[in-house]
Amino acid sequence: MSGKIFKSARKWLAAAACVLLLGVTAPHAIAQGCAMCYQTAAASGAPVREALRHGILILLLPAISLFLGIFAYIYRRRNLAR
């Protein structure tokens, strides 16, 4: 019984460490934007900014779809080795 509790606690600790690491590194990742690209986007008109926002969302969809598909595949096959 204590082995199961130890494994569960270890999983929660690993998950908490990952969340903490992401929280610490996120501001650094956001700061990696290109200054020239930012200035060009800021100087453009409202239609261009709106198109840029839509483009970002459209490019985000395939990445999220792939991530969810791989996650679903792994989740379905989690007990196959047993």
C-alpha positions in Angstrom: 0.0 0.0 0.0 2.7 2.5 0.9 4.4 1.7 -2.5 1.3 2.9 -4.3 1.2 6.1 -2.2 4.9 6.8 -2.8 4.4 6.4 -6.6 1.3 8.6 -6.5 3.2 11.3 -4.5 6.1 11.1 -6.9 3.8 11.6 -9.9 2.2 14.6 -8.3 5.6 16.1 -7.4 6.8 15.6 -11.0 3.7 17.3 -12.3 4.1 20.2 -9.8 7.7 20.6 -10.9 6.7 20.7 -14.5 4.1 23.4 -13.9 6.6 25.4 -11.8 9.2 25.1 -14.6 6.7 26.3 -17.2 5.6 29.2 -15.0 9.2 30.3 -14.5 10.2 30.0 -18.2 7.0 31.4 -19.8 8.0 35.1 -19.4 11.3 34.3 -21.1 9.6 32.6 -24.0 7.3 35.5 -24.5 10.2 37.9 -24.5 11.7 36.2 -27.6 9.6 38.2 -30.0 11.4 39.9 -32.9 11.5 43.7 -32.3 11.3 44.5 -36.0 8.2 42.2 -36.4 6.6 43.8 -33.4 7.2 47.3 -34.8 5.9 46.4 -38.2 2.7 44.8 -36.8 2.1 47.8 -34.4 2.5 50.3 -37.3 0.1 48.5 -39.6 -3.6 49.3 -39.8 -6.5 47.6 -38.1 -7.3 45.2 -40.9 -3.7 43.9 -41.0 -3.7 43.4 -37.3 -7.0 41.5 -37.5 -5.6 39.4 -40.3 -2.5 38.6 -38.2 -4.7 37.6 -35.2 -6.7 35.3 -37.5 -3.6 33.8 -39.0 -2.2 33.0 -35.6 -5.4 31.2 -34.7 -5.5 29.3 -37.9 -1.9 28.1 -37.5 -2.6 27.1 -34.0 -5.4 24.7 -34.9 -3.2 22.0 -36.6 -0.7 22.0 -33.8 -3.4 21.5 -31.2 -5.1 18.8 -33.3 -1.8 16.9 -33.6 -1.2 17.2 -29.8 -4.7 16.0 -29.0 -4.5 13.2 -31.5 -1.2 11.9 -30.1 -2.5 12.3 -26.5 -5.7 10.3 -27.4 -3.6 7.6 -29.0 -1.4 7.2 -26.0 -4.4 7.3 -23.6 -6.1 4.5 -25.5 -3.1 2.3 -25.6 -2.0 2.9 -22.0 -2.9 -0.6 -20.8 -1.8 -2.6 -23.8 1.5 -3.8 -22.3 -0.3 -5.3 -19.3 
